[in-house]
């Protein structure tokens, strides 16, 4: 296995306490940054590292930080997006529950770099047990002088708070998160202005994912150039992957960017292959909102090159033959999986979680769910497939936030790569609706 930058000590007994965490090098980045570096120098190291947002978008973190407006006498904020509501993704909650001080250290170092004196961790409302772990660790950091007034005698002050969210998928979108943090309904905001100019309480704000912030101490300690040596091209460092579905060894893996997808699925070092000796059918590589790919396109690109676990390789071919790394929610499906049922299940989720603010999403997600329900339950018509594709296309790009795309992309990709399975459901409804029915292959449609 490759280097473990975030999870090296995750199984050390007592690592969730500040005493044990400091024995393993914890809070060195705070001391180094505050005592020996200017805020701009910290930002520059993060830029040099090539770190990209680990929450799904993959935008360069250092570049995002550099956009932060700095008007004189106006407070700035750092907000950690710990909502983690993407189906198939469960890495952040593990990081927070096992290594709470790593996130807190990252929040302190990042807040110093951004000139923020008040910062927030916005955590998914259902994760109250993690919230209590974080609050205990924050209290320890205050007691040790890493939070509060005059940190390490530097004159820098920082207060850190944990805020439980409302349990809505939409609050994973950064502007809806800020609305919720302000005590309002979690509806996304129109942009511009962007949070870097007018975010929390209309002040300059940076919103970063848990994993992104947790990587900052490593970058400050080792240097941005050293971090950038890990990985391939513009996909630098390591990435936490939430591997689930029909795998022999599901779980959370920290991989060096660039591991071949085939190795990740079949190697004993990682997922150990497909369970029960079955064949791989399809993979959703970055959480439920990214396009699904069949076996032949997830293992190799359309050009026949090995598909790698990087932002660039997974997106090779665009959405015609590629997908996205996203949040790293890696869902493997074996040959018994019904793609129609899976797509319907995803659509049920997005319809339920739409905030209803934009009519294309509010109405369109409902139509996607209804039509897919009809096909899955044996009442579909030949026209339904094209109607599905049309509804998805009309949602995409016509909403304030990306939830519309998140709902549309899985449907479009499922039709693109598995249209024959949709046709089988429509033409053979009695067989397709039988419990445990499995698509027998293209031959039945010939």
QUIURUR-V510766 format. One line per field, one symbol per residue. phi: phi as a letter, one per 40 degrees, with the letter a starting at -180 (. if undefined). psi: psi as a letter, one per 20 degrees, with the letter a starting at -180 (. if undefined). burial: # if it has 24 or more other C-alpha atoms within 12 Angstrom, else .. A space follows every 50 residues. Layout:
phi=???
psi=???
burial=???
This chain:
phi=.ccbcbbdbcbccgcccccccccbgcgccccccccbbcdcccdccccccg dbdccicgcdcccccccccbccgbcbbbbccbcfbcdgbaccccccccbc ccccccccccccccgcbbbbbcbdccccccdcccccccccccccgcbhcf cfgcgcbabbbbbcccgbdcccccccccdcccgbccccccbcccdcbabc fgbdabbbcdccccccdcccccgcccccccgbfcbbgbacbccagcbcbc ibbcbcdhccdccccbcccbcggccfgcccbaabcbgcccccbcdccccb cccgcdcbcacccccdggccbbabcfcgccbcbccccccccccccccdcc cccccgcbcdcdcccccdccccdcccbgbcbdcdcccdcccdccccgbbc bccdccccdccdcccdbbdcccccdccbccccccdgcbdchcdccc
psi=qaqohhjhjhjppjiiqhghghhkjqjhhgggghhiqrghhgghghghhj pqpjihhkppghgghiipqlqpjpqqqpppnkhmjppipkgghgghhhlh hgggghgggghghikpipqqooqphilhhhghgghghghhhghijiqbql pkjiipqpppqpppajkphhiiphhhghgghijrpmpqqqqrqqhhgndp kkqpqppqqghghhighgggghqhhghiipapcjnrbrpppopabmqhmq appoqppipqggghgiqhhdijapqjjrqpgrpohkriiqpqqrghihhq rhijqppqmrggghipjbigjabqhcijnooppaiipohggghggghggh ghipijhphhgggghghgggghggghjjjrrhhhghgghggghhgpjkqg rjhghhhgghgghgggikhhhghghhhmhgghjppjqppirhhii.
burial=....######....####..##...#########....############ ############.###.##.....########################## #########################.#..##.##########..####.. ##...###########################...####....####### ..######################..######.################# ################...#####.....##################### ##...###########..################################ ########.######################..##.###.######..## #############################..##...#.#.......
